[in-house]
Amino acid sequence: MFEQYEVLTKKNMDMGIADNIS
């Protein structure tokens, strides 16, 4: 479960969605 979350987070960062979290 945690591993999948980490992958999703990495993908979001790659897509630039991390800006949404900020």
N, C-alpha and C positions, 0 to 999 in steps of 0.2 A: 504494500500500500504506500509506504513512504517512498519507496524507490520510484513508483509511478509518479508521485507528486513532484519529486525532484526533476524527473524528465519533463513534466509539463512546465515546471518553472523555467527550466533551461530553454524550452521551446518558446515560451512567452518572451523571455529575455531576447532570444534570437529575433523574434518578430518585432520587438520593441514595445511589447505590451507592458513591460515593466514600468513604463511611464504612467500607465493607468494606476498601478499600485502606489506610486509615489504620491 
